Amino acid sequence: MKIRNLIDFNDMSLEEWEELRALAFRIKKAPAEYRDVCKGRIMATLFYEPSTRTQMSFQTAMMRLGGKIIGFSDPGSSSVAKGETLRDTVKVVSGYADVVVIRHPVEGAAYASSLYSHCPVINAGDGGHLHPTQTLTDLMTIHELKGKTEGLTVGCCGDLLNGRTVHSLLRALMRFKGNKFVLISTPELKLPTFVTNELLANGCEIRECSTLEECIGELDVLYMTRIQRERFKSPEDYAKQSGIYRLTSDKMELAKADLAVLHPLPKVDEIAYEVDDDPRCVYFEQAENGMFIRMALLARLVGAERTGRCPAYPLPQKAFCHNARCITNHEKYLPELTKTVDGENRCCYCDSKIK
Protein backbone atom coordinates (compact mmCIF):
# COMPACT_ATOMS: atom_id res chain seq x y z
CA MET A 1 0.00 0.00 0.00
CA LYS A 2 1.15 3.52 -0.74
CA ILE A 3 -0.37 4.98 2.41
CA ARG A 4 1.76 4.88 5.55
CA ASN A 5 -0.96 5.72 8.12
CA LEU A 6 -4.69 5.08 8.21
CA ILE A 7 -6.27 8.14 9.82
CA ASP A 8 -9.22 8.44 7.44
CA PHE A 9 -10.59 5.89 4.95
CA ASN A 10 -10.30 8.60 2.31
CA ASP A 11 -6.51 8.53 2.72
CA MET A 12 -6.76 5.33 0.70
CA SER A 13 -7.35 5.02 -3.04
CA LEU A 14 -10.19 2.78 -4.20
CA GLU A 15 -7.59 0.51 -5.81
CA GLU A 16 -5.88 0.12 -2.43
CA TRP A 17 -9.24 -0.62 -0.85
CA GLU A 18 -10.02 -3.32 -3.42
CA GLU A 19 -6.64 -4.94 -2.81
CA LEU A 20 -7.16 -4.82 0.95
CA ARG A 21 -10.68 -6.26 0.71
CA ALA A 22 -9.47 -9.08 -1.52
CA LEU A 23 -6.69 -9.89 0.94
CA ALA A 24 -9.15 -9.90 3.86
CA PHE A 25 -11.36 -12.44 2.07
CA ARG A 26 -8.33 -14.62 1.31
CA ILE A 27 -7.35 -14.50 4.97
CA LYS A 28 -10.90 -15.33 6.03
CA LYS A 29 -10.90 -18.34 3.71
CA ALA A 30 -7.48 -19.67 4.80
CA PRO A 31 -6.24 -17.88 7.97
CA ALA A 32 -3.57 -20.50 8.74
CA GLU A 33 -1.64 -19.44 5.63
CA TYR A 34 -1.00 -16.01 7.19
CA ARG A 35 0.00 -16.99 10.74
CA ASP A 36 3.63 -15.87 10.39
CA VAL A 37 3.14 -12.69 8.34
CA CYS A 38 3.89 -10.44 11.34
CA LYS A 39 6.25 -12.77 13.20
CA GLY A 40 8.81 -10.70 15.12
CA ARG A 41 6.69 -7.53 14.82
CA ILE A 42 5.12 -5.53 17.67
CA MET A 43 1.84 -3.60 17.72
CA ALA A 44 1.28 -0.90 20.36
CA THR A 45 -2.33 -0.19 21.35
CA LEU A 46 -2.91 3.20 23.00
CA PHE A 47 -6.54 3.18 24.11
CA TYR A 48 -7.42 6.38 25.92
CA GLU A 49 -11.09 5.41 26.15
CA PRO A 50 -12.94 2.09 26.63
CA SER A 51 -13.22 -0.45 23.84
CA THR A 52 -14.11 -4.12 23.54
CA ARG A 53 -14.47 -5.14 19.89
CA THR A 54 -11.97 -2.73 18.32
CA GLN A 55 -9.24 -3.42 20.85
CA MET A 56 -9.77 -7.17 20.98
CA SER A 57 -10.07 -7.53 17.22
CA PHE A 58 -6.79 -5.64 16.72
CA GLN A 59 -5.09 -7.75 19.37
CA THR A 60 -6.48 -11.00 17.94
CA ALA A 61 -5.56 -9.91 14.41
CA MET A 62 -1.93 -9.29 15.40
CA MET A 63 -1.66 -12.56 17.33
CA ARG A 64 -3.16 -14.55 14.46
CA LEU A 65 -0.51 -13.00 12.20
CA GLY A 66 2.22 -14.14 14.60
CA GLY A 67 2.99 -10.73 16.12
CA LYS A 68 3.12 -9.43 19.70
CA ILE A 69 1.32 -6.64 21.54
CA ILE A 70 2.20 -3.88 24.00
CA GLY A 71 0.17 -0.89 25.18
CA PHE A 72 -2.51 0.23 27.60
CA SER A 73 -6.29 0.20 27.78
CA ASP A 74 -6.50 2.60 30.73
CA PRO A 75 -4.56 5.87 30.49
CA GLY A 76 -4.81 6.10 34.27
CA SER A 77 -2.31 3.26 34.52
CA SER A 78 0.20 4.97 32.21
CA SER A 79 2.33 8.11 32.29
CA VAL A 80 -0.66 9.96 30.83
CA ALA A 81 -1.91 10.11 34.44
CA LYS A 82 1.26 12.02 35.32
CA GLY A 83 0.54 14.65 32.67
CA GLU A 84 2.57 13.30 29.75
CA THR A 85 1.59 14.85 26.43
CA LEU A 86 0.24 12.85 23.51
CA ARG A 87 3.32 13.81 21.52
CA ASP A 88 5.74 12.43 24.10
CA THR A 89 3.74 9.21 24.58
CA VAL A 90 3.68 8.57 20.83
CA LYS A 91 7.36 9.41 20.35
CA VAL A 92 8.38 6.94 23.05
CA VAL A 93 5.97 4.11 22.22
CA SER A 94 6.56 4.28 18.46
CA GLY A 95 10.23 3.69 19.23
CA TYR A 96 9.26 0.32 20.70
CA ALA A 97 6.70 -0.81 18.12
CA ASP A 98 6.22 -1.43 14.41
CA VAL A 99 2.69 0.01 14.32
CA VAL A 100 0.66 2.16 16.73
CA VAL A 101 -3.10 1.78 17.06
CA ILE A 102 -4.71 4.67 18.92
CA ARG A 103 -8.20 5.36 20.25
CA HIS A 104 -8.77 8.74 21.85
CA PRO A 105 -11.81 10.71 23.07
CA VAL A 106 -10.62 13.94 21.43
CA GLU A 107 -11.12 14.65 17.73
CA GLY A 108 -7.97 14.75 15.63
CA ALA A 109 -5.79 12.88 18.12
CA ALA A 110 -4.90 10.16 15.60
CA TYR A 111 -3.75 12.69 13.01
CA ALA A 112 -1.74 14.51 15.67
CA SER A 113 -0.11 11.21 16.65
CA SER A 114 0.93 10.54 13.06
CA LEU A 115 2.99 13.76 13.07
CA TYR A 116 5.30 12.42 15.77
CA SER A 117 5.32 8.64 15.27
CA HIS A 118 8.33 6.73 13.95
CA CYS A 119 6.06 3.95 12.64
CA PRO A 120 2.61 3.72 10.99
CA VAL A 121 -0.39 4.98 12.97
CA ILE A 122 -3.89 3.51 12.70
CA ASN A 123 -6.88 5.50 13.91
CA ALA A 124 -9.10 3.28 16.08
CA GLY A 125 -11.55 6.13 16.71
CA ASP A 126 -10.97 9.78 17.61
CA GLY A 127 -13.84 11.26 19.60
CA GLY A 128 -16.93 11.86 17.50
CA HIS A 129 -14.83 12.35 14.37
CA LEU A 130 -13.83 9.19 12.44
CA HIS A 131 -13.37 5.44 12.81
CA PRO A 132 -11.79 4.20 9.56
CA THR A 133 -11.15 0.55 10.52
CA GLN A 134 -14.82 0.19 11.41
CA THR A 135 -15.51 1.52 7.93
CA LEU A 136 -13.26 -1.16 6.44
CA THR A 137 -15.28 -3.70 8.43
CA ASP A 138 -18.58 -2.24 7.24
CA LEU A 139 -17.57 -2.13 3.58
CA MET A 140 -16.27 -5.69 3.70
CA THR A 141 -19.56 -6.88 5.20
CA ILE A 142 -21.70 -4.95 2.72
CA HIS A 143 -19.70 -6.33 -0.21
CA GLU A 144 -19.92 -9.86 1.18
CA LEU A 145 -23.72 -9.62 1.44
CA LYS A 146 -24.58 -7.50 -1.58
CA GLY A 147 -21.71 -8.35 -3.92
CA LYS A 148 -21.07 -4.64 -4.40
CA THR A 149 -20.69 -1.31 -2.61
CA GLU A 150 -22.38 0.88 -5.20
CA GLY A 151 -25.96 1.52 -6.33
CA LEU A 152 -27.32 0.98 -2.81
CA THR A 153 -29.84 2.83 -0.65
CA VAL A 154 -28.26 3.08 2.78
CA GLY A 155 -30.06 4.28 5.88
CA CYS A 156 -28.22 5.52 8.98
CA CYS A 157 -30.23 5.76 12.19
CA GLY A 158 -29.54 7.18 15.65
CA ASP A 159 -26.79 9.50 16.82
CA LEU A 160 -25.54 10.87 13.51
CA LEU A 161 -23.96 13.91 15.15
CA ASN A 162 -21.48 12.07 17.38
CA GLY A 163 -21.39 8.76 15.50
CA ARG A 164 -17.84 8.60 14.14
CA THR A 165 -18.67 5.26 12.52
CA VAL A 166 -21.46 6.92 10.53
CA HIS A 167 -19.23 9.82 9.47
CA SER A 168 -16.56 7.45 8.21
CA LEU A 169 -19.00 5.13 6.44
CA LEU A 170 -20.90 7.86 4.61
CA ARG A 171 -17.69 9.60 3.47
CA ALA A 172 -16.45 6.24 2.18
CA LEU A 173 -19.67 5.21 0.42
CA MET A 174 -19.92 8.57 -1.36
CA ARG A 175 -16.90 7.48 -3.39
CA PHE A 176 -18.83 4.59 -4.94
CA LYS A 177 -21.26 5.35 -7.77
CA GLY A 178 -25.01 5.53 -7.34
CA ASN A 179 -25.35 5.25 -3.56
CA LYS A 180 -28.27 7.05 -1.93
CA PHE A 181 -28.43 7.96 1.75
CA VAL A 182 -31.37 8.18 4.15
CA LEU A 183 -30.55 9.93 7.43
CA ILE A 184 -32.82 9.04 10.37
CA SER A 185 -32.29 11.13 13.50
CA THR A 186 -33.70 13.83 15.72
CA PRO A 187 -32.89 17.44 14.76
CA GLU A 188 -30.47 17.61 17.70
CA LEU A 189 -28.48 14.59 16.47
CA LYS A 190 -28.42 15.27 12.75
CA LEU A 191 -25.30 14.71 10.65
CA PRO A 192 -22.48 17.29 11.13
CA THR A 193 -22.18 19.98 8.48
CA PHE A 194 -18.72 18.87 7.33
CA VAL A 195 -20.07 15.43 6.36
CA THR A 196 -23.27 16.75 4.78
CA ASN A 197 -21.32 19.27 2.70
CA GLU A 198 -18.98 16.58 1.40
CA LEU A 199 -21.88 14.34 0.41
CA LEU A 200 -23.63 17.17 -1.43
CA ALA A 201 -20.41 18.32 -3.10
CA ASN A 202 -20.00 14.79 -4.45
CA GLY A 203 -23.51 14.83 -5.92
CA CYS A 204 -24.99 12.34 -3.47
CA GLU A 205 -28.73 12.03 -3.03
CA ILE A 206 -29.68 12.62 0.62
CA ARG A 207 -33.03 12.29 2.34
CA GLU A 208 -33.75 13.10 5.99
CA CYS A 209 -36.41 11.20 7.97
CA SER A 210 -37.68 11.39 11.52
CA THR A 211 -38.95 7.78 11.80
CA LEU A 212 -37.78 4.34 10.69
CA GLU A 213 -41.27 3.36 9.54
CA GLU A 214 -41.37 5.93 6.74
CA CYS A 215 -38.22 4.68 5.01
CA ILE A 216 -37.18 1.17 6.10
CA GLY A 217 -39.02 -0.43 3.16
CA GLU A 218 -36.73 1.22 0.61
CA LEU A 219 -33.40 0.42 2.26
CA ASP A 220 -30.80 -2.09 1.09
CA VAL A 221 -28.67 -1.48 4.16
CA LEU A 222 -29.72 -0.14 7.57
CA TYR A 223 -26.89 1.09 9.78
CA MET A 224 -28.15 1.35 13.35
CA THR A 225 -26.21 3.25 16.02
CA ARG A 226 -26.66 3.78 19.74
CA ILE A 227 -27.24 7.15 21.37
CA GLN A 228 -23.80 7.72 22.88
CA ARG A 229 -24.10 8.61 26.54
CA GLU A 230 -20.41 9.55 26.78
CA ARG A 231 -20.73 12.31 24.14
CA PHE A 232 -23.42 14.30 26.02
CA LYS A 233 -22.72 17.18 28.39
CA SER A 234 -25.21 15.97 31.00
CA PRO A 235 -27.38 12.94 31.87
CA GLU A 236 -30.43 15.11 31.23
CA ASP A 237 -29.35 15.84 27.65
CA TYR A 238 -28.76 12.14 27.06
CA ALA A 239 -32.15 11.17 28.52
CA LYS A 240 -33.94 13.46 26.06
CA GLN A 241 -32.51 11.50 23.09
CA SER A 242 -32.22 7.91 24.33
CA GLY A 243 -34.89 5.40 23.39
CA ILE A 244 -36.37 7.44 20.53
CA TYR A 245 -35.28 4.97 17.85
CA ARG A 246 -35.77 1.25 18.40
CA LEU A 247 -35.69 -1.45 15.74
CA THR A 248 -38.41 -4.00 16.47
CA SER A 249 -39.84 -7.05 14.71
CA ASP A 250 -42.87 -4.98 13.65
CA LYS A 251 -40.60 -2.54 11.82
CA MET A 252 -38.60 -5.37 10.28
CA GLU A 253 -41.83 -6.65 8.70
CA LEU A 254 -41.87 -3.47 6.62
CA ALA A 255 -38.34 -4.08 5.30
CA LYS A 256 -37.06 -5.85 2.20
CA ALA A 257 -36.40 -9.58 2.41
CA ASP A 258 -32.71 -8.97 1.69
CA LEU A 259 -32.21 -5.94 3.93
CA ALA A 260 -28.84 -6.02 5.73
CA VAL A 261 -28.91 -4.54 9.24
CA LEU A 262 -25.48 -3.50 10.46
CA HIS A 263 -24.40 -2.01 13.79
CA PRO A 264 -20.87 -1.04 14.91
CA LEU A 265 -21.67 -2.27 18.44
CA PRO A 266 -22.06 -2.08 21.35
CA LYS A 267 -25.82 -1.84 21.15
CA VAL A 268 -27.92 -0.87 24.16
CA ASP A 269 -31.68 -0.56 23.65
CA GLU A 270 -31.90 0.57 20.01
CA ILE A 271 -32.47 -3.00 18.74
CA ALA A 272 -35.02 -5.28 20.39
CA TYR A 273 -33.58 -8.62 21.53
CA GLU A 274 -35.87 -10.69 19.34
CA VAL A 275 -34.56 -8.91 16.23
CA ASP A 276 -31.11 -10.41 16.84
CA ASP A 277 -32.44 -13.73 15.53
CA ASP A 278 -33.60 -12.24 12.23
CA PRO A 279 -31.16 -13.49 9.53
CA ARG A 280 -31.10 -9.99 8.06
CA CYS A 281 -29.30 -8.76 11.20
CA VAL A 282 -25.61 -9.34 10.54
CA TYR A 283 -23.82 -7.26 13.17
CA PHE A 284 -22.21 -10.25 14.90
CA GLU A 285 -20.85 -11.51 11.56
CA GLN A 286 -19.81 -7.90 10.90
CA ALA A 287 -17.79 -7.87 14.13
CA GLU A 288 -15.98 -11.06 13.07
CA ASN A 289 -15.16 -9.50 9.71
CA GLY A 290 -13.48 -6.71 11.66
CA MET A 291 -10.76 -9.12 12.72
CA PHE A 292 -10.06 -10.28 9.15
CA ILE A 293 -9.92 -6.79 7.64
CA ARG A 294 -7.63 -5.64 10.46
CA MET A 295 -5.39 -8.64 9.79
CA ALA A 296 -5.17 -7.51 6.17
CA LEU A 297 -4.43 -3.91 7.19
CA LEU A 298 -1.70 -4.90 9.65
CA ALA A 299 -0.14 -7.23 7.10
CA ARG A 300 0.13 -4.31 4.67
CA LEU A 301 1.26 -1.54 7.07
CA VAL A 302 3.54 -3.25 9.58
CA GLY A 303 6.37 -3.64 7.09
CA ALA A 304 6.60 0.11 6.41
CA GLU A 305 10.05 1.65 6.78
CA ARG A 306 10.62 3.39 10.09
CA THR A 307 11.31 7.13 10.14
CA GLY A 308 14.10 8.81 12.03
CA ARG A 309 13.77 11.90 14.17
CA CYS A 310 10.38 13.59 13.70
CA PRO A 311 10.21 17.09 12.16
CA ALA A 312 10.45 20.10 14.45
CA TYR A 313 7.10 21.76 13.82
CA PRO A 314 6.75 25.47 14.64
CA LEU A 315 4.78 26.19 17.79
CA PRO A 316 1.39 27.82 17.17
CA GLN A 317 1.01 31.50 17.97
CA LYS A 318 -2.68 31.19 18.84
CA ALA A 319 -5.59 28.78 18.74
CA PHE A 320 -6.75 28.40 15.14
CA CYS A 321 -9.55 25.79 15.36
CA HIS A 322 -12.82 26.86 17.00
CA ASN A 323 -13.96 23.28 17.61
CA ALA A 324 -13.65 22.86 21.39
CA ARG A 325 -13.43 19.09 20.88
CA CYS A 326 -10.40 19.37 18.56
CA ILE A 327 -7.07 18.03 19.83
CA THR A 328 -5.44 21.41 19.09
CA ASN A 329 -7.43 22.91 21.95
CA HIS A 330 -6.16 20.24 24.35
CA GLU A 331 -2.53 19.81 23.24
CA LYS A 332 -1.43 23.42 22.77
CA TYR A 333 1.90 22.71 21.03
CA LEU A 334 0.35 21.29 17.86
CA PRO A 335 1.21 23.17 14.66
CA GLU A 336 -1.43 25.05 12.70
CA LEU A 337 -2.22 22.74 9.80
CA THR A 338 -5.12 23.33 7.44
CA LYS A 339 -6.40 21.90 4.16
CA THR A 340 -8.84 22.94 1.46
CA VAL A 341 -11.81 20.62 0.85
CA ASP A 342 -14.55 21.54 -1.62
CA GLY A 343 -13.45 25.17 -1.47
CA GLU A 344 -13.52 25.32 2.35
CA ASN A 345 -10.53 25.87 4.59
CA ARG A 346 -10.58 23.10 7.20
CA CYS A 347 -8.60 21.93 10.19
CA CYS A 348 -6.36 18.97 9.29
CA TYR A 349 -6.98 17.41 12.68
CA CYS A 350 -10.77 17.42 13.07
CA ASP A 351 -12.12 18.57 9.65
CA SER A 352 -13.91 21.59 11.15
CA LYS A 353 -14.28 24.67 8.98
CA ILE A 354 -11.74 27.36 9.84
CA LYS A 355 -13.54 30.67 10.26
N, C-alpha and C positions, 0 to 999 in steps of 0.2 A: 504493500500500500504506500502511496505517496504521502499521506498524512502522517504526522508524527504523534499528534495528540488527538483525542476525541473529546472535544468540549461541546460541540453542537453537531447534530447529524448532518447539517448542511455544510460542514467542513469537508464532507466526503462527496466525491463525484458519484453519479449513478452507476458508473462502470465499477467503481470500487465497492459500492453496495452490492451489486449483482455478484461480484466475485466472493464477497464475504458471505452472502446468503447461500451461495452454492457450497462453499466450504462448510458452513454450519450444517447443512443437510447431509453432507458426506460424513461429518463427524457423528451426527445423530444416527446414521445408518450403521457406522462401523467405528464406535468410539475407541475400541482397543487399539486401532491402528495409529492413534494419535497420543498414546499415553506417555511418550518420551519427548514430545515436541518442545516442552519447556523444562526439561531436565537440567538441573544446575542453575535455574533462574529463580529470582525472588520477586514476589509482588508485595507491595506495601499498601495496606488499606487504612486510610485516614478517615474514620467515620465520626464526624462531629455531631451527628444527630442519629437517633435510633433507626435501625433497619433490620429486617429479617431476610426477605427474599433476595434483595440486591446484594447484601453482604455475603450471605451464604452461597448464592449462586456464583459470585466471583471467586470465593474461596474454593468451592467445589470444582469450578472450572479449572483453576490453576492446579489443584491437586490431581485432577484427572489427566492433566497434560504433563504431570511429573514434576511440577514446580513446588516451591515452598512459599510460606506466607509470614509476613510480620505486620505489625500495625496496632491500632487501638480501635475500640468501638465505643469508648467512653472518654471524651477529652479530659474529664475530671481526674483520670488516672494517668495523664501524661503531663508533659511540661507546659501544655496549654493552660493548665490550672495555675501555673506560676506566672502567667502573663506572656508567654512566648508568642511572638507574632507568627502569622501564617507563613510569611516569607522564610523565617528562620527554621520553622518546622519542616517545610518542604525542602529547603536547601540541605538540611541534615539527612532527612529520611531518603531523599532521592540519591544520596551518596551511597546508601546501603542497598538499594533495590534496583531492579531492572524496569519496573513500571510502578506508577503510583495511581491508586484508585481513590478518589476523594468524594465524600459526601459532606455537604456543609449547609447550615440553615440560612446562609446569607447569599444573595444573588451575585453571581460573578466570581465567586471564590475559586471555582475550578479554572477559569481563565487566568485569574491572578496567579494561581499556583503554577500554571504552565510557563509563566514568565521567569520563574526562578528554579525550575526543576532541571536536573541533569539527565533525566530519563523521561519517557513518554508519560503523559498524564491523561487519565480517563475520568470524565465527569460522571459521577454516580448520583447526581442530583444536587443542584445548588438553589436552595430556598424554593421560591415559587417560580423559578425561571425555566430551567430545562432539565431533561433527564434522557440523554441520547441513547444510552444502552437499553432503556425500557422501550424506546422507539424501535431499536433494532429488533427487540423481542416481538413487538407488536406487528411490525412489517413482516417478519418471518412467519408469524402465526396467520396473518391475513393471507399471505401468498400460499401457505400450505393448505388453507381451507378454500380459498377462492381461485387459486391458480393464477392470480394476477394482483397487482396493486394499483390498477388504473380503472377508470370507468365505473367507480363504485359510489354509492350514496352512503356516507358515513355520518352517524349521529354521535355527538358527544354530550353526555348528560352529567350534571352535578356542579361541582366547584370548578368552573372554567377560568375563574380569575386567578386562583392560586395553584391550579393543577398543572404542575410543570410537565407531567406526562402528556397532558392534552396539548400544551403549547408545542412540545417537541413533535408529537405525532402529526398535528395539523400542518406544521411547517415542512414536515417531510412529505406528507401526502400531496401537498400542493405542487410538488415537483413531478408528479405522475399525471398523465393526461386524463382529462374527463372526470375527475373526482368531484363530487358535490358534497357539501357539508351542511348538516343540520345541527344547530347549537341550542341545547335545551338547558336553560338555567333561569334563576331569578335575575332581576335587573341588577341586584347588588353583586352577583357572582358571574357576570357576563365576561366574555373573553377580553383580555387586555388589548388596548389599542394597537400596540406594536405587532401583535399577531394578526389582528383583523386587517390592519393596513397592508401587511405582506400578502395575505390571502387575496385581497381585492386587487392589489397591484399585479398579481400573477393571473388575474382574470378568473378567479375561482367563484363559483356560484355558492352563495351563503344564504341560509334561511334560519331565522331565529324563532324558537317555539318556547312556550311556557309550560307545556305538558307533554308527557311521553305519548299519551293516547292519540294526540293529533298527528303524530308523525311516524310512530314505530312501524306502521304497515309498509312504509316506503323504503325502509332502511335495509342495506345489505350487511352493514356492520353497526353495532351499537357499542359504544365505548362508555361504560359506566365508571363514575368516580365517586369517592366518598367526599363528604363535606369535611374539610380538614381542620379539626379543632385547634391544632397547633399554629395555624396561620391567622387566627382571630385575636383581636386585641383584648377581648373579655369573654367570659363564659356566656354572658347575656347576648353578645353579638352572634356567637356560635349557635345558641339555642334558637335564635330567630330563623336560622337557615337549615338546621338539621331536620331530617325527616320529611322534607318537602317532596323529594323524589325517591320513589321506592318501586323497584321492578318486581311485579307479582305475576303469578300464573295467569290471572285475568288479562293483564296487559300483553303477556307473551302470546295469548290466543289471537291477538290482533296482528301479530308479526308474520313475516314470510317464513315458509317452512325451512329455508336455508339461511335464515338470519344467523350471524355469528356475534355472540355477546362476549365482549372482552372486558377485562377489568385489571388495572395494574396491581391491585391488592396492596394493603389489606382492605377488605370490605368490612363495614360495620352493620348498618341497618338499611342500606340502600338497595339490597337485593334480598328478597324473601328466601328463607332456607329451602323451601320446596322447589324453587327455581334452579337451585344447584344441580338437580337431577335431570333437568332438561338438556338433551344432547346438543342443543344450540349454544349452551353456556360452556365456553371453552377456556375459562380463565385459569384453571388448574393445569391444563395442557400448555397454555400460554406461559405460565411460570416455569414449567420444565424446559420449554424452548429457550427461555432466558439463559439457562446454563449452557446450552449448545452454541448460541450466538456469541456468548461471552468467551467461550473456548476458542471460537474462530477469531474473535477480535484480539485476544491475548496472543494467540499463535502468530498473528500478523504484526503486532506492535512490539512485542517483547524483544525482538531481535534488533530493534533500532539502535543506531550508533549513539553512544553516550556523548553528551556535550561537556565541555570544560567549564571554566568559570563563567557564571551567568553575567549578562551585560549589566553595566552600572547605569540604571535608569535615572534620569533627573527627578529630583523630588518635586512634587506639585507645589505650586505657589498658593493655591486655594482649592476649595472643593469645586468640582466642575459638574458632577452628576447630582441632580435634585431628587433622585430616588433614594429615600431614606433607607431602603432595604438593600442598596447596592454596597458591595464590599469596599468601595472607595470611601464610603462614609464610616467605615469601621476600622479599616487599616489605612491610616492617613498617609503613609509613605508611597502609596501606589502611584505610578506615573499617569498623567492625563493622556488617555488613549481613546480616540474616537474613530468612527468609520461612517461612510455614507451608504445608506440603504434606501433604495427607491426615492432618492432625492432628499432624504432626511439625514441630519447629522445625529448619530447615536453613540451612546456609550459602548465601548468594546466589551465591557465587563457584563453589563446587565441588559443591554439592548434598549434602554430607555432613551427617549428623544432628548437631545441636549438643547435647552432653551437659550 
